[in-house]
Amino acid sequence: MNRIRKGDQVVVLSGRDKGRKGAVTSVLADDRVVVEGVNFVKKHTRANPQKNIKGGIAEREAAVHASNVQIVCPECGKTTRVGHRRLDDGTRVRICRKCEGVMDK
């Protein structure tokens, strides 16, 4: 699953955060991604003075399944599916299915 990578701009397609945009902060092994500002959950933490952890309720971003987000093309700015193409020098890059622009730098 290398269609979505860390740092990509994505739009959430379904769920309570539908329509929200954000950058991918991490990609997990089980086809899930963590997007900044999306899917906040409350995590209850117990105080641990030895590790300098304060107790209470903390909000943090939870993972979203990769099928529920769609990548935004950096060239045309539209949400798009991802294709692959091999360049003349032999490198394999991701391309936008709408404008045929290269997504990888």
N, CA, C and O atoms as a MOPAC input file, in Angstrom:
PM7 MOZYME 1SCF
protein

 N      0.85100 1    -1.18900 1     0.00000 1
 C      0.00000 1     0.00000 1     0.00000 1
 C      0.88300 1     1.23300 1     0.00000 1
 O      1.17800 1     1.78600 1     1.06000 1
 N      1.30000 1     1.66300 1    -1.15300 1
 C      2.14700 1     2.84900 1    -1.19500 1
 C      1.47700 1     3.98000 1    -1.96500 1
 O      2.15800 1     4.84100 1    -2.52200 1
 N      0.14500 1     3.98200 1    -1.99900 1
 C     -0.56200 1     5.06900 1    -2.66400 1
 C     -0.55000 1     6.33300 1    -1.81000 1
 O     -0.43600 1     7.43700 1    -2.34200 1
 N     -0.66700 1     6.18200 1    -0.50300 1
 C     -0.66100 1     7.32700 1     0.40200 1
 C      0.59600 1     7.25600 1     1.24700 1
 O      0.91500 1     6.21700 1     1.82600 1
 N      1.30400 1     8.37600 1     1.31000 1
 C      2.55400 1     8.42500 1     2.05700 1
 C      2.51600 1     9.55800 1     3.07500 1
 O      1.65300 1    10.43400 1     3.01700 1
 N      3.44600 1     9.52600 1     3.99100 1
 C      3.56700 1    10.55100 1     5.00900 1
 C      3.81700 1    11.89900 1     4.33900 1
 O      4.66900 1    12.01800 1     3.45800 1
 N      3.07000 1    12.90800 1     4.76400 1
 C      3.22200 1    14.24500 1     4.20400 1
 C      2.23800 1    14.59000 1     3.10400 1
 O      2.13600 1    15.75500 1     2.71800 1
 N      1.50300 1    13.59900 1     2.58400 1
 C      0.51700 1    13.86300 1     1.52800 1
 C     -0.66900 1    14.63700 1     2.08600 1
 O     -1.06300 1    14.43800 1     3.23500 1
 N     -1.23600 1    15.52000 1     1.26800 1
 C     -2.47900 1    16.20100 1     1.61300 1
 C     -3.63500 1    15.28900 1     1.20900 1
 O     -3.67200 1    14.79600 1     0.08100 1
 N     -4.57600 1    15.06200 1     2.12400 1
 C     -5.71100 1    14.19200 1     1.84500 1
 C     -7.00800 1    14.85400 1     2.29500 1
 O     -7.00400 1    15.78600 1     3.09900 1
 N     -8.12700 1    14.34800 1     1.75200 1
 C     -9.47000 1    14.76900 1     2.14600 1
 C    -10.19300 1    13.52700 1     2.66400 1
 O    -10.11000 1    12.45600 1     2.06400 1
 N    -10.90400 1    13.68200 1     3.78700 1
 C    -11.65200 1    12.56300 1     4.36300 1
 C    -12.96100 1    12.41300 1     3.59300 1
 O    -13.68200 1    13.38900 1     3.38700 1
 N    -13.26600 1    11.17600 1     3.16700 1
 C    -14.44100 1    10.90800 1     2.34200 1
 C    -15.66100 1    10.47800 1     3.13400 1
 O    -16.78700 1    10.67800 1     2.67700 1
 N    -15.47000 1     9.89600 1     4.30500 1
 C    -16.62100 1     9.40800 1     5.06100 1
 C    -16.34800 1     9.51700 1     6.55700 1
 O    -15.20700 1     9.66600 1     6.99500 1
 N    -17.42000 1     9.43700 1     7.31600 1
 C    -17.30500 1     9.51500 1     8.76600 1
 C    -17.67100 1    10.89400 1     9.27700 1
 O    -18.15200 1    11.73400 1     8.51700 1
 N    -17.44900 1    11.12900 1    10.54600 1
 C    -17.87300 1    12.39700 1    11.15300 1
 C    -16.99900 1    13.56800 1    10.72300 1
 O    -17.39600 1    14.72200 1    10.88200 1
 N    -15.81800 1    13.29000 1    10.18300 1
 C    -14.92300 1    14.35100 1     9.70700 1
 C    -14.93600 1    14.46800 1     8.18700 1
 O    -13.96000 1    14.93000 1     7.59600 1
 N    -16.01500 1    14.06100 1     7.55500 1
 C    -16.12300 1    14.07700 1     6.09400 1
 C    -15.89800 1    15.49100 1     5.55600 1
 O    -16.48000 1    16.45900 1     6.04700 1
 N    -15.03600 1    15.58700 1     4.53000 1
 C    -14.75000 1    16.87000 1     3.90800 1
 C    -13.55500 1    17.60000 1     4.48000 1
 O    -13.11200 1    18.59800 1     3.91200 1
 N    -13.02500 1    17.12200 1     5.59300 1
 C    -11.88500 1    17.78700 1     6.21300 1
 C    -10.60300 1    17.47800 1     5.47000 1
 O    -10.41500 1    16.36000 1     4.99200 1
 N     -9.70500 1    18.47400 1     5.36600 1
 C     -8.40900 1    18.29800 1     4.72600 1
 C     -7.32700 1    18.28700 1     5.78500 1
 O     -7.47000 1    18.89900 1     6.84300 1
 N     -6.24000 1    17.58300 1     5.48900 1
 C     -5.10500 1    17.56800 1     6.39500 1
 C     -3.96600 1    16.78500 1     5.80700 1
 O     -4.12200 1    16.08300 1     4.80800 1
 N     -2.80800 1    16.91200 1     6.43900 1
 C     -1.61800 1    16.19100 1     5.98900 1
 C     -1.50700 1    14.88200 1     6.74600 1
 O     -1.86700 1    14.80500 1     7.92100 1
 N     -1.01400 1    13.85900 1     6.08100 1
 C     -0.82200 1    12.55700 1     6.70100 1
 C      0.41100 1    12.64200 1     7.59800 1
 O      1.49800 1    12.99000 1     7.13500 1
 N      0.23900 1    12.32200 1     8.88700 1
 C      1.36400 1    12.36200 1     9.81200 1
 C      2.06100 1    11.01600 1     9.94200 1
 O      3.26100 1    10.95900 1    10.21000 1
 N      1.30500 1     9.92000 1     9.74900 1
 C      1.93200 1     8.60300 1     9.76800 1
 C      1.05900 1     7.60400 1     9.02700 1
 O     -0.16100 1     7.75200 1     8.95700 1
 N      1.70500 1     6.58900 1     8.47900 1
 C      1.02300 1     5.50600 1     7.78200 1
 C      1.28400 1     4.23200 1     8.55700 1
 O      2.43700 1     3.87600 1     8.80300 1
 N      0.21200 1     3.53500 1     8.94700 1
 C      0.34700 1     2.32100 1     9.73400 1
 C      0.31200 1     1.09800 1     8.82100 1
 O     -0.11500 1     1.18900 1     7.67100 1
 N      0.75600 1    -0.02400 1     9.32700 1
 C      0.92700 1    -1.22600 1     8.51200 1
 C     -0.39000 1    -1.83500 1     8.05300 1
 O     -0.43000 1    -2.48600 1     7.01000 1
 N     -1.46600 1    -1.63900 1     8.80400 1
 C     -2.73200 1    -2.29600 1     8.47400 1
 C     -3.65400 1    -1.38600 1     7.65200 1
 O     -4.85100 1    -1.30900 1     7.92900 1
 N     -3.10600 1    -0.70000 1     6.65000 1
 C     -3.85900 1     0.17000 1     5.73100 1
 C     -4.59600 1     1.29100 1     6.46100 1
 O     -5.72400 1     1.63300 1     6.10600 1
 N     -3.96600 1     1.85200 1     7.46600 1
 C     -4.56500 1     2.96400 1     8.18800 1
 C     -3.60400 1     4.13600 1     8.16900 1
 O     -2.38700 1     3.95300 1     8.11900 1
 N     -4.15700 1     5.34800 1     8.20800 1
 C     -3.34600 1     6.55900 1     8.19900 1
 C     -3.82000 1     7.47700 1     9.31200 1
 O     -4.99500 1     7.47500 1     9.67900 1
 N     -2.88800 1     8.26400 1     9.84800 1
 C     -3.21100 1     9.27600 1    10.84300 1
 C     -3.10200 1    10.62400 1    10.13700 1
 O     -2.05700 1    10.96600 1     9.58400 1
 N     -4.20900 1    11.39100 1    10.16600 1
 C     -4.27700 1    12.67900 1     9.48500 1
 C     -4.37700 1    13.76000 1    10.54900 1
 O     -5.13700 1    13.62500 1    11.50900 1
 N     -3.59700 1    14.85300 1    10.37700 1
 C     -3.60100 1    15.90200 1    11.38800 1
 C     -4.94200 1    16.64100 1    11.39900 1
 O     -5.46100 1    17.02100 1    10.34900 1
 N     -5.49100 1    16.83900 1    12.59200 1
 C     -6.74600 1    17.55300 1    12.75900 1
 C     -7.98700 1    16.74900 1    12.46000 1
 O     -9.07600 1    17.31700 1    12.37300 1
 N     -7.86000 1    15.43400 1    12.29700 1
 C     -8.98800 1    14.58500 1    11.92000 1
 C     -9.10200 1    13.42100 1    12.90100 1
 O     -8.08900 1    12.89000 1    13.35600 1
 N    -10.32800 1    13.02500 1    13.22600 1
 C    -10.63200 1    11.85200 1    14.04300 1
 C    -10.02300 1    11.94600 1    15.44900 1
 O     -9.25200 1    11.08400 1    15.86900 1
 N    -10.39000 1    13.01300 1    16.15700 1
 C     -9.92000 1    13.16700 1    17.53200 1
 C    -10.66600 1    12.21600 1    18.45900 1
 O    -11.88500 1    12.07600 1    18.36900 1
 N     -9.92400 1    11.56500 1    19.34900 1
 C    -10.50600 1    10.70200 1    20.36300 1
 C     -9.96000 1    11.12000 1    21.71400 1
 O     -8.88300 1    11.70800 1    21.80800 1
 N    -10.71600 1    10.81000 1    22.76100 1
 C    -10.26900 1    11.13400 1    24.11100 1
 C     -9.54400 1     9.92800 1    24.69700 1
 O    -10.06900 1     8.81500 1    24.69300 1
 N     -8.35000 1    10.15600 1    25.19400 1
 C     -7.55000 1     9.09100 1    25.79800 1
 C     -7.41500 1     9.39900 1    27.27900 1
 O     -6.91800 1    10.45800 1    27.66300 1
 N     -7.86300 1     8.45900 1    28.10600 1
 C     -7.77000 1     8.63900 1    29.55400 1
 C     -6.40800 1     8.13200 1    30.01400 1
 O     -6.05100 1     6.97800 1    29.77400 1
 N     -5.65700 1     8.99700 1    30.67200 1
 C     -4.32100 1     8.61700 1    31.12700 1
 C     -4.25600 1     8.70800 1    32.64800 1
 O     -4.82900 1     9.59800 1    33.27600 1
 N     -3.53500 1     7.75000 1    33.20400 1
 C     -3.33200 1     7.72600 1    34.64400 1
 C     -2.03600 1     8.46400 1    34.95300 1
 O     -1.06100 1     8.34200 1    34.21100 1
 N     -2.01500 1     9.21000 1    36.01500 1
 C     -0.82400 1     9.96400 1    36.40200 1
 C      0.29400 1     9.00600 1    36.81300 1
 O      0.06000 1     8.03000 1    37.52600 1
 N      1.51000 1     9.29900 1    36.35500 1
 C      2.68900 1     8.51500 1    36.71200 1
 C      3.83000 1     9.49300 1    36.98900 1
 O      4.51800 1     9.91800 1    36.06100 1
 N      4.03700 1     9.85400 1    38.25500 1
 C      5.06200 1    10.84800 1    38.57500 1
 C      6.48600 1    10.39100 1    38.23000 1
 O      7.35100 1    11.22600 1    37.96500 1
 N      6.73600 1     9.08700 1    38.23000 1
 C      8.08200 1     8.60700 1    37.90500 1
 C      8.44200 1     8.91700 1    36.45900 1
 O      9.58900 1     9.25300 1    36.16400 1
 N      7.46700 1     8.80600 1    35.54800 1
 C      7.70900 1     9.09300 1    34.13700 1
 C      7.28300 1    10.50700 1    33.75400 1
 O      7.30900 1    10.87300 1    32.58000 1
 N      6.88800 1    11.30700 1    34.76300 1
 C      6.49500 1    12.70300 1    34.56400 1
 C      5.28700 1    12.80800 1    33.61600 1
 O      5.25600 1    13.65500 1    32.72400 1
 N      4.29300 1    11.92700 1    33.83200 1
 C      3.07300 1    11.93400 1    33.02300 1
 C      1.93700 1    12.45800 1    33.88800 1
 O      1.67300 1    11.94100 1    34.97400 1
 N      1.26100 1    13.50500 1    33.38200 1
 C      0.11400 1    14.04000 1    34.10300 1
 C     -1.11500 1    13.20500 1    33.77200 1
 O     -1.26600 1    12.72400 1    32.64900 1
 N     -1.97900 1    13.03800 1    34.74500 1
 C     -3.20300 1    12.29400 1    34.53000 1
 C     -4.28600 1    13.17900 1    33.95900 1
 O     -4.17600 1    14.40400 1    33.98500 1
 N     -5.33400 1    12.55700 1    33.44200 1
 C     -6.45200 1    13.32000 1    32.92100 1
 C     -6.93100 1    12.76100 1    31.59300 1
 O     -6.61800 1    11.63200 1    31.21700 1
 N     -7.69600 1    13.58400 1    30.90000 1
 C     -8.23300 1    13.19200 1    29.60500 1
 C     -7.53300 1    14.01300 1    28.53600 1
 O     -7.61900 1    15.24100 1    28.51900 1
 N     -6.84100 1    13.31800 1    27.64500 1
 C     -6.10800 1    13.98900 1    26.56900 1
 C     -6.77600 1    13.66800 1    25.23800 1
 O     -7.22800 1    12.54500 1    25.01300 1
 N     -6.83400 1    14.67100 1    24.35800 1
 C     -7.35400 1    14.43300 1    23.01100 1
 C     -6.19500 1    14.22700 1    22.06000 1
 O     -5.20300 1    14.95500 1    22.09300 1
 N     -6.33700 1    13.22200 1    21.21400 1
 C     -5.30900 1    12.96900 1    20.21200 1
 C     -5.95100 1    12.39300 1    18.96400 1
 O     -7.09800 1    11.94700 1    18.98800 1
 N     -5.19200 1    12.41000 1    17.86400 1
 C     -5.72300 1    11.91300 1    16.59900 1
 C     -5.60700 1    10.40300 1    16.54800 1
 O     -4.58100 1     9.83300 1    16.91800 1
 N     -6.67300 1     9.76000 1    16.08400 1
 C     -6.67300 1     8.31400 1    15.89800 1
 C     -6.56200 1     8.02200 1    14.40900 1
 O     -6.74500 1     8.91000 1    13.57600 1
 N     -6.26300 1     6.78400 1    14.08500 1
 C     -6.07200 1     6.38600 1    12.69000 1
 C     -7.40900 1     6.26600 1    11.97000 1
 O     -8.44200 1     5.96800 1    12.56900 1
 N     -7.35200 1     6.51100 1    10.65600 1
 C     -8.49600 1     6.37400 1     9.75900 1
 C     -8.08400 1     5.36500 1     8.70000 1
 O     -6.92200 1     5.33200 1     8.29700 1
 N     -9.02500 1     4.53800 1     8.24200 1
 C     -8.67200 1     3.58500 1     7.20000 1
 C     -8.35300 1     4.32700 1     5.91000 1
 O     -8.98700 1     5.33100 1     5.58600 1
 N     -7.37000 1     3.82500 1     5.18100 1
 C     -6.89100 1     4.49800 1     3.97100 1
 C     -7.96000 1     4.58000 1     2.88800 1
 O     -7.88900 1     5.45600 1     2.02500 1
 N     -8.94300 1     3.69300 1     2.91200 1
 C    -10.00900 1     3.74700 1     1.91900 1
 C    -10.95300 1     4.91300 1     2.16200 1
 O    -11.73400 1     5.26500 1     1.27900 1
 N    -10.89500 1     5.51300 1     3.33500 1
 C    -11.78200 1     6.62500 1     3.66500 1
 C    -11.14500 1     7.98300 1     3.41900 1
 O    -11.73800 1     9.00600 1     3.76300 1
 N     -9.96400 1     8.02200 1     2.83900 1
 C     -9.33400 1     9.29200 1     2.48400 1
 C     -8.93600 1     9.24900 1     1.01800 1
 O     -8.69300 1     8.18000 1     0.45700 1
 N     -8.87300 1    10.43100 1     0.40300 1
 C     -8.44400 1    10.52600 1    -0.98600 1
 C     -7.40200 1    11.62200 1    -1.08300 1
 O     -7.53500 1    12.68500 1    -0.47600 1
 N     -6.36400 1    11.34700 1    -1.85600 1
 C     -5.22200 1    12.23400 1    -1.95100 1
 C     -5.56700 1    13.46000 1    -2.79900 1
 O     -6.35200 1    13.37000 1    -3.74200 1
 N     -4.97200 1    14.60400 1    -2.45200 1
 C     -5.14000 1    15.83800 1    -3.20800 1
 C     -3.88300 1    16.04200 1    -4.04700 1
 O     -2.77000 1    16.02100 1    -3.52300 1
 N     -4.06700 1    16.24100 1    -5.35600 1
 C     -2.93800 1    16.42700 1    -6.26700 1
 C     -2.27300 1    17.76500 1    -5.97300 1
 O     -2.96400 1    18.78100 1    -5.89400 1
 N     -0.94100 1    17.79700 1    -5.80700 1
 C     -0.26200 1    19.06500 1    -5.53800 1
 C     -0.23100 1    19.99300 1    -6.75500 1
 O     -0.03400 1    21.19800 1    -6.59500 1
 N     -0.41900 1    19.46600 1    -7.95600 1
 C     -0.35400 1    20.30500 1    -9.15600 1
 C     -1.71000 1    20.91600 1    -9.49700 1
 O     -1.80700 1    22.13100 1    -9.67500 1
 N     -2.77300 1    20.08700 1    -9.59200 1
 C     -4.07900 1    20.61700 1    -9.99300 1
 C     -4.96100 1    20.95900 1    -8.79900 1
 O     -5.94700 1    21.67900 1    -8.95800 1
 N     -4.63200 1    20.45900 1    -7.59900 1
 C     -5.39500 1    20.78400 1    -6.40000 1
 C     -6.70000 1    20.03300 1    -6.25300 1
 O     -7.49900 1    20.36100 1    -5.37500 1
 N     -6.94300 1    19.02500 1    -7.09200 1
 C     -8.17400 1    18.25000 1    -7.02600 1
 C     -7.92300 1    16.91600 1    -6.33400 1
 O     -6.80100 1    16.40800 1    -6.32200 1
 N     -8.99600 1    16.35100 1    -5.75300 1
 C     -8.87100 1    15.00600 1    -5.18900 1
 C     -8.82800 1    14.02000 1    -6.35000 1
 O     -9.55800 1    14.16900 1    -7.33000 1
 N     -7.98000 1    13.02700 1    -6.23200 1
 C     -7.76600 1    12.13900 1    -7.36000 1
 C     -7.34100 1    10.76500 1    -6.90400 1
 O     -6.92100 1    10.56700 1    -5.76400 1
 N     -7.45800 1     9.81400 1    -7.82100 1
 C     -6.88400 1     8.50800 1    -7.59800 1
 C     -5.41100 1     8.56700 1    -7.99200 1
 O     -4.97400 1     9.50800 1    -8.65400 1
 N     -4.65700 1     7.56000 1    -7.58000 1
 C     -3.21300 1     7.55900 1    -7.80200 1
 C     -2.85000 1     6.49900 1    -8.82500 1
 O     -3.29300 1     5.35500 1    -8.73100 1
 N     -2.04400 1     6.88300 1    -9.79700 1
 C     -1.50400 1     5.94100 1   -10.76100 1
 C      0.00400 1     5.89200 1   -10.62500 1
 O      0.58900 1     6.67100 1    -9.87200 1
 N      0.62900 1     4.99400 1   -11.34000 1
 C      2.08600 1     4.88100 1   -11.30300 1
 C      2.63200 1     4.94200 1   -12.71400 1
 O      1.98600 1     4.49300 1   -13.66100 1
 N      3.80800 1     5.49100 1   -12.85000 1
 C      4.46300 1     5.57700 1   -14.14400 1
 C      5.97400 1     5.49800 1   -13.92800 1
 O      6.50000 1     5.97800 1   -12.92300 1
 N      6.64000 1     4.89900 1   -14.86800 1
 C      8.09200 1     4.83000 1   -14.82100 1
 C      8.64600 1     5.93500 1   -15.71900 1
 O      8.30200 1     6.02300 1   -16.89700 1
 N      9.50200 1     6.77000 1   -15.14900 1
 C     10.08600 1     7.87700 1   -15.90700 1
 C     11.20400 1     7.38000 1   -16.81200 1
 O     11.59000 1     6.21200 1   -16.75800 1
 N     11.72200 1     8.28300 1   -17.64500 1
 C     12.77800 1     7.92100 1   -18.59000 1
 C     14.04800 1     7.44100 1   -17.89800 1
 O     14.76500 1     6.58700 1   -18.41900 1
 N     14.32200 1     8.00200 1   -16.70700 1
 C     15.53500 1     7.58700 1   -15.99200 1
 C     15.33200 1     6.30900 1   -15.19000 1
 O     16.25300 1     5.85600 1   -14.51200 1
 N     14.12600 1     5.71500 1   -15.25700 1
 C     13.88700 1     4.43000 1   -14.60500 1
 C     13.23300 1     4.51900 1   -13.24500 1
 O     12.91300 1     3.48500 1   -12.65900 1
 N     13.02300 1     5.71500 1   -12.71900 1
 C     12.39400 1     5.83200 1   -11.40900 1
 C     10.88500 1     5.70000 1   -11.54200 1
 O     10.29200 1     6.14500 1   -12.52400 1
 N     10.27300 1     5.08000 1   -10.53600 1
 C      8.82600 1     4.85900 1   -10.52400 1
 C      8.19600 1     5.94100 1    -9.66600 1
 O      8.57400 1     6.10800 1    -8.50700 1
 N      7.24000 1     6.68000 1   -10.22000 1
 C      6.62300 1     7.79400 1    -9.50800 1
 C      5.11000 1     7.63400 1    -9.49900 1
 O      4.54100 1     6.92100 1   -10.32600 1
 N      4.46400 1     8.31200 1    -8.54800 1
 C      3.00600 1     8.34300 1    -8.49000 1
 C      2.52300 1     9.50800 1    -9.34900 1
 O      3.13100 1    10.57800 1    -9.36100 1
 N      1.42100 1     9.28500 1   -10.06700 1
 C      0.87900 1    10.35400 1   -10.89900 1
 C     -0.59200 1    10.57300 1   -10.56000 1
 O     -1.26800 1     9.68400 1   -10.04300 1
 N     -1.07100 1    11.77900 1   -10.86400 1
 C     -2.47000 1    12.14500 1   -10.71000 1
 C     -3.24000 1    11.57600 1   -11.88700 1
 O     -2.81000 1    11.70600 1   -13.03300 1
 N     -4.38200 1    10.94200 1   -11.61000 1
 C     -5.18500 1    10.35700 1   -12.67600 1
 C     -5.96400 1    11.42300 1   -13.45500 1
 O     -6.46400 1    11.14200 1   -14.54400 1
 N     -6.07300 1    12.64100 1   -12.91200 1
 C     -6.84200 1    13.68900 1   -13.58900 1
 C     -5.96100 1    14.55200 1   -14.48500 1
 O     -6.31900 1    14.81400 1   -15.63400 1
 N     -4.79800 1    15.00300 1   -13.96700 1
 C     -3.97600 1    15.92100 1   -14.73800 1
 C     -2.67600 1    15.28000 1   -15.22700 1
 O     -1.87600 1    15.92600 1   -15.90400 1
 N     -2.47000 1    14.00500 1   -14.87900 1
 C     -1.23800 1    13.28500 1   -15.26200 1
 C      0.01600 1    13.90900 1   -14.66500 1
 O      1.12100 1    13.63700 1   -15.13500 1
 N     -0.13500 1    14.74300 1   -13.63400 1
 C      1.01600 1    15.37600 1   -12.99500 1
 C      1.71100 1    14.42900 1   -12.02500 1
 O      1.08800 1    13.51900 1   -11.47800 1
 N      2.99200 1    14.64700 1   -11.82000 1
 C      3.78600 1    13.80500 1   -10.93700 1
 C      3.56900 1    14.26300 1    -9.49900 1
 O      3.71100 1    15.44800 1    -9.19600 1
 N      3.21900 1    13.31600 1    -8.59900 1
 C      2.96400 1    13.63800 1    -7.19300 1
 C      4.22500 1    13.60100 1    -6.35800 1
 O      4.29500 1    14.26200 1    -5.32200 1
 N      5.22300 1    12.84400 1    -6.78200 1
 C      6.46400 1    12.72600 1    -6.00600 1
 C      7.42500 1    13.82200 1    -6.44400 1
 O      7.49400 1    14.18500 1    -7.61900 1
 N      8.15800 1    14.33400 1    -5.47500 1
 C      9.09800 1    15.41200 1    -5.77600 1
 C     10.34100 1    14.88400 1    -6.44600 1
 O     11.24300 1    15.65600 1    -6.77100 1

